Amino acid sequence: MGLGTAPLAIALGILAVQTWSTGSAAGPRAALDEVTRSARRVIATVDTVSLSDSARGALRNHLETISRRATLARRAETLSRFAAVGLGMVTLLAAVLVVGASLHLARRWSGSFAAPIDELIRWVRHIEAREPLPDQTTGSGPPEFASLRGALRQMSAAIEEARQREVERERLVAFQDTARRVAHEIRGPLTSCRLALAQLSEPGPDPTAPAGDAIAVLAEEIRRLENMAQEFAEFGRLPEGPVAPIDIGELIDSVIKATVPAGVPVHRATSPGLVVQGHYEPLRRAIQNLVRNAIEASSEAGIEITAARHRKAASRFVRICVTDHGPGVPAELHDKIFEPYFTTKGSGTGLGLVMVKQTAQSHGGTIAVGETPGGGASFTVDLPEGS
């Protein structure tokens, strides 16, 4: 831009000077006209009769010379004025051309830098979004940009390689941690089974005595092993297949019938017509897990299961609450109990509430835990209502 503004300013200055100088020539021309008029007045007042022929000729020649020189001066002045204006216009036109050329060159110059810079910015965004870089380049630019592209490709490859190594490392750590926990959880039931088998194999004082206690221990520990195997198998598995409408009232009745032992009081209160869109079996297992935990915490005190419509902002949800009257969950553990492998039970795997949270989130819902008036814990599951 500066390449064009400087010539334009110079041209305007020249044009102004020429205009000023042309205007200032009016003073000499007026003086010359005054001399001509004065000469004519002198000739008009002189008595040419008393002059000799040579004097009259000289006077006439003088007047003609003055008139001729005045005419030539006027012509020269007019030509000078046109020349000055023409020179100013030519200079101004040249300056305009220089400005246009400089703007064109500046635009091309900036374009040669802007396109490669925009391309590099897009590449950085690709790297940030973990997307592959384009094989072809859209802007060439100076050689330095080619070096930058090469450096970005190398950096992207290095970042992806490091990311893959980190994923593999985390996966290996997770497998190792899971293997240790599985071994730890299985060790307890296996020890009990071993002791029960030893009790069955050792002859007692009364060979005909029933082995009911040992058999009951074996059955209980085998059940525990089956539950642990089921929880480990279901952990991390997302629901499969198409969604379908689920009647929450029917689902809760099914869970109560299959899970709550006889003699445990259950207060059930569900609004009619509660329907969500989802996968029946994962949701049933999630609610069953909450009910089983509530029964273990409350025992004879009983549990409460409620379901009703709930509104959050402009969205409608079905809120399912499972409440017990046990020792409750300390406030500092409200978030921690939903972490994998964390448990407050002596024989738990720490995956039950994690799978409940995973199921709720996969259905677009949430889970939270709160205190129960009078003592205990209340687990609340919000699921989007569907028709």
C-alpha positions in Angstrom: 0.0 0.0 0.0 2.8 2.4 0.8 4.3 1.8 -2.7 1.3 3.4 -4.2 0.4 6.2 -1.8 3.9 7.8 -2.1 3.7 8.4 -5.9 0.1 9.5 -5.6 1.1 12.1 -2.9 3.9 13.3 -5.1 1.6 13.7 -8.1 -0.9 15.6 -6.2 1.9 17.9 -4.9 3.1 18.5 -8.4 -0.4 19.3 -9.7 -0.9 21.8 -6.8 2.4 23.5 -7.5 1.6 23.7 -11.2 -1.8 25.1 -10.5 -0.4 27.7 -8.1 2.4 28.7 -10.5 -0.2 29.0 -13.3 -2.4 31.2 -11.2 0.6 33.3 -10.1 1.4 34.2 -13.8 -1.6 36.5 -13.9 0.6 39.2 -12.3 3.3 39.5 -15.2 0.5 39.3 -17.8 -1.4 42.2 -16.2 1.8 44.2 -16.1 2.5 43.5 -19.8 -1.1 44.5 -20.7 -0.6 47.7 -18.7 2.5 48.5 -20.6 0.7 48.0 -23.9 -2.2 50.3 -22.9 0.3 52.9 -21.6 2.1 52.9 -24.9 -1.2 53.4 -26.8 -2.1 56.3 -24.6 1.3 57.8 -25.2 0.8 57.5 -28.9 -2.7 59.0 -28.6 -1.4 62.0 -26.8 1.7 62.7 -28.9 1.3 65.1 -31.8 2.5 63.0 -34.6 2.2 65.9 -37.0 5.2 67.7 -35.5 7.2 64.5 -35.7 9.4 63.7 -38.6 8.6 60.7 -40.8 11.4 58.7 -39.2 10.1 59.4 -35.7 6.6 58.5 -36.6 7.9 55.2 -38.1 9.9 54.5 -35.0 6.9 55.2 -32.8 4.7 52.9 -35.0 7.3 50.1 -35.0 7.6 50.4 -31.2 3.8 50.1 -30.8 3.7 47.1 -33.1 6.6 45.5 -31.3 4.8 45.9 -28.0 1.6 44.5 -29.4 3.3 41.6 -31.0 5.3 40.7 -27.9 2.2 41.0 -25.8 0.4 38.6 -28.1 3.3 36.1 -28.0 3.4 36.4 -24.3 -0.3 35.6 -24.0 0.2 32.6 -26.3 3.2 31.4 -24.3 1.2 31.8 -21.1 -1.7 29.8 -22.5 0.7 27.0 -23.7 2.5 27.0 -20.4 -0.8 26.7 -18.6 -1.9 23.7 -20.7 1.5 22.1 -20.4 1.4 22.5 -16.6 -2.0 21.0 -16.3 -1.1 18.2 -18.8 2.0 17.4 -16.8 0.0 17.3 -13.6 -2.6 15.1 -15.2 0.0 12.7 -16.6 1.7 12.5 -13.3 -1.6 11.9 -11.5 -2.5 9.2 -14.0 0.9 7.6 -13.5 0.4 7.7 -9.8 -3.0 6.1 -10.0 -1.5 3.3 -12.2 1.2 2.8 -9.7 -1.3 2.6 -6.9 -3.4 0.0 -8.8 -0.3 -2.0 -9.6 0.9 -1.9 -6.0 -2.5 -3.0 -4.7 -2.6 -5.9 -7.2 0.9 -7.0 -6.2 0.0 -6.6 -2.5 -3.1 -8.7 -3.0 -1.1 -11.4 -4.8 1.7 -11.3 -2.2 -0.7 -11.5 0.7 -2.6 -14.4 -1.0 0.6 -16.3 -1.5 1.0 -16.2 2.3 -2.6 -16.4 3.4 -3.5 -19.6 1.6 -0.6 -21.7 3.1 -1.2 -20.2 6.6 -4.9 -21.1 6.4 -4.0 -24.6 5.3 -1.6 -25.0 8.2 -4.3 -23.8 10.6 -6.7 -26.5 9.2 -3.9 -29.1 9.6 -3.5 -28.2 13.3 -7.3 -28.5 13.7 -7.1 -32.0 12.1 -4.4 -33.0 14.5 -6.4 -31.6 17.4 -9.5 -33.6 16.3 -7.4 -36.8 15.8 -8.1 -36.8 12.1 -5.6 -37.8 9.4 -3.9 -35.0 7.5 -4.8 -34.5 3.8 -2.5 -36.2 1.3 -2.5 -33.2 -1.1 -1.7 -29.6 -0.3 -3.9 -26.7 -1.4 -1.4 -23.8 -1.1 2.2 -23.8 -2.1 3.8 -20.6 -0.7 7.5 -20.1 0.0 9.8 -23.1 0.7 9.5 -22.5 4.4 5.9 -23.6 4.3 6.9 -26.9 2.8 9.2 -27.4 5.8 6.3 -26.5 8.1 4.0 -29.0 6.4 6.6 -31.7 6.8 7.1 -30.9 10.4 3.4 -31.0 11.0 3.1 -34.4 9.3 6.0 -35.8 11.5 4.4 -34.3 14.6 1.0 -35.8 13.7 2.5 -39.2 13.2 4.5 -38.9 16.5 1.4 -37.9 18.4 -0.7 -40.7 17.0 2.1 -43.2 17.8 2.3 -41.9 21.3 -1.4 -42.0 21.7 -1.5 -45.6 20.5 1.2 -46.5 23.0 -0.7 -44.8 25.8 -3.9 -46.6 24.8 -2.1 -50.0 24.8 -0.5 -49.2 28.1 -3.8 -48.2 29.7 -5.4 -51.3 28.3 -2.7 -53.5 29.7 -2.9 -51.8 33.1 -6.7 -52.3 33.0 -6.3 -55.9 32.1 -3.8 -56.5 34.8 -6.0 -54.7 37.4 -9.0 -56.7 36.3 -7.1 -60.0 36.5 -5.9 -59.2 40.0 -9.3 -58.3 41.2 -10.9 -61.3 39.6 -8.3 -63.5 41.2 -8.9 -61.8 44.5 -12.7 -62.1 44.3 -12.5 -65.8 43.3 -10.0 -66.7 46.0 -12.6 -66.3 48.8 -15.3 -68.6 47.4 -12.7 -71.1 46.3 -11.3 -71.2 49.8 -14.8 -71.8 51.2 -15.4 -74.5 48.6 -12.1 -76.2 49.5 -13.0 -76.3 53.2 -16.5 -77.6 52.5 -15.0 -80.4 50.3 -12.5 -81.2 53.0 -15.4 -81.4 55.5 -17.2 -83.8 53.2 -14.1 -86.0 52.5 -13.1 -86.4 56.2 -14.9 -89.1 58.0 -16.6 -87.9 61.2 -17.6 -89.6 64.3 -20.9 -90.4 62.7 -20.6 -91.4 59.1 -24.3 -91.3 58.7 -24.6 -87.6 59.7 -26.0 -85.4 57.0 -23.5 -83.1 55.2 -26.1 -80.4 54.8 -23.9 -77.6 56.1 -21.0 -78.3 53.7 -23.4 -78.7 50.8 -25.1 -75.4 51.6 -21.7 -73.7 51.7 -20.8 -75.1 48.3 -24.1 -74.0 46.8 -23.7 -70.5 48.2 -20.2 -70.0 47.1 -21.0 -71.4 43.6 -23.8 -68.9 43.4 -21.3 -66.1 44.4 -18.9 -67.3 41.7 -21.7 -67.3 39.1 -22.8 -63.7 40.1 -19.2 -62.5 39.9 -18.7 -64.1 36.5 -21.9 -62.5 35.3 -20.9 -59.1 36.5 -17.5 -59.3 35.0 -19.0 -60.4 31.7 -21.5 -57.6 31.6 -19.1 -54.9 32.7 -18.4 -52.5 29.8 -20.9 -54.1 27.4 -23.3 -51.7 25.8 -26.9 -52.6 25.0 -27.4 -54.2 21.6 -30.3 -54.3 19.2 -33.1 -51.8 18.5 -34.8 -49.9 21.2 -38.4 -50.6 22.2 -41.0 -49.1 24.5 -40.7 -50.3 28.1 -43.4 -50.2 30.7 -41.7 -49.1 33.8 -44.5 -50.3 36.1 -44.3 -53.8 34.6 -40.5 -53.8 34.8 -40.6 -52.8 38.5 -43.2 -55.6 39.3 -41.0 -58.1 37.6 -37.9 -57.0 39.6 -39.8 -57.2 42.9 -41.2 -60.6 42.1 -37.8 -62.1 41.2 -35.6 -60.2 43.7 -37.3 -59.4 47.0 -37.4 -62.3 49.5 -40.6 -63.1 51.4 -40.8 -61.2 54.6 -39.0 -58.1 53.4 -41.5 -55.2 53.3 -41.7 -53.3 50.0 -43.6 -50.1 49.4 -44.3 -49.7 45.7 -45.7 -46.5 44.2 -45.6 -45.9 40.5 -47.6 -43.6 38.3 -49.6 -45.2 35.5 -48.5 -45.1 31.9 -44.7 -44.6 32.5 -42.9 -45.6 29.3 -39.3 -45.2 28.2 -37.5 -46.2 25.0 -34.7 -48.6 25.6 -33.4 -52.1 26.1 -35.4 -54.1 28.5 -32.9 -56.6 29.9 -30.1 -54.1 30.7 -32.6 -51.8 32.4 -34.1 -54.6 34.4 -30.6 -55.7 35.5 -29.8 -52.2 36.6 -33.0 -51.7 38.7 -32.6 -55.3 40.1 -29.1 -54.4 41.2 -30.3 -51.3 43.0 -33.1 -53.3 44.7 -30.7 -56.1 45.7 -28.4 -53.5 47.3 -31.3 -51.9 49.1 -32.4 -55.2 50.5 -28.9 -56.0 51.7 -28.7 -52.6 53.4 -32.2 -52.6 55.0 -33.1 -56.3 55.5 -36.1 -56.3 57.8 -36.6 -52.5 57.7 -37.9 -52.8 54.1 -37.4 -50.8 51.0 -39.4 -48.3 48.9 -39.6 -48.2 45.1 -41.3 -45.3 43.4 -41.6 -44.1 39.8 -43.1 -40.9 38.5 -42.8 -38.3 35.8 -40.3 -35.6 36.4 -39.5 -32.5 34.3 -36.0 -31.0 33.8 -36.2 -27.7 31.9 -38.2 -28.5 28.8 -37.5 -32.3 28.9 -39.7 -35.0 30.5 -38.1 -37.8 32.4 -39.3 -40.9 34.3 -37.7 -40.8 37.8 -37.2 -44.2 39.5 -36.2 -44.1 43.2 -35.0 -47.1 45.2 -34.8 -46.2 48.9 -33.5 -48.2 51.8 -33.3 -47.6 55.6 -29.8 -48.9 56.2 -26.6 -47.1 57.2 -26.7 -44.8 54.2 -23.8 -43.6 52.0 -21.4 -41.0 53.5 -21.4 -37.7 51.5 -17.7 -38.0 50.6 -18.5 -41.4 48.9 -21.4 -40.2 46.7 -19.3 -40.0 43.6 -16.7 -42.6 44.5 -19.3 -45.5 44.7 -19.9 -45.2 41.0 -16.2 -45.8 40.2 -15.1 -49.3 39.0 -14.0 -51.8 41.7 -14.9 -49.5 44.6 -17.1 -51.3 47.1 -18.0 -51.0 50.7 -19.1 -54.7 50.9 -16.8 -57.4 52.1 -17.6 -59.7 49.1 -18.5 -57.2 46.4 -16.8 -56.8 43.0 -17.4 -53.0 42.9 -19.0 -53.3 39.4 -22.7 -53.3 40.3 -23.3 -49.5 40.6 -20.9 -48.9 37.7 -23.0 -51.0 35.4 -26.2 -49.2 36.7 -24.6 -45.9 35.8 -23.4 -47.2 32.4 -26.9 -48.4 31.6 -28.6 -45.2 32.6 -26.1 -43.1 30.5 -26.5 -45.4 27.5 -30.3 -44.6 27.7 -29.7 -40.9 27.9 -30.3 -40.8 31.7 -28.5 -40.2 34.9 -28.1 -41.7 38.4 -27.6 -40.0 41.7 -27.5 -41.0 45.4 -28.9 -39.0 48.3 -29.9 -39.4 51.9 -33.1 -40.9 53.1 -35.1 -39.0 55.8 -34.7 -41.1 59.0 -31.5 -42.8 57.7 -30.6 -44.8 54.7 -29.8 -44.1 51.0 -31.9 -43.2 48.1 -30.8 -44.0 44.5 -32.5 -41.9 41.8 -32.5 -42.9 38.1 -33.8 -40.4 35.6 -34.6 -41.8 32.1 -36.1 -39.8 29.2 -39.8 -40.5 28.8 -40.8 -42.0 25.5 -44.0 -43.0 23.9 
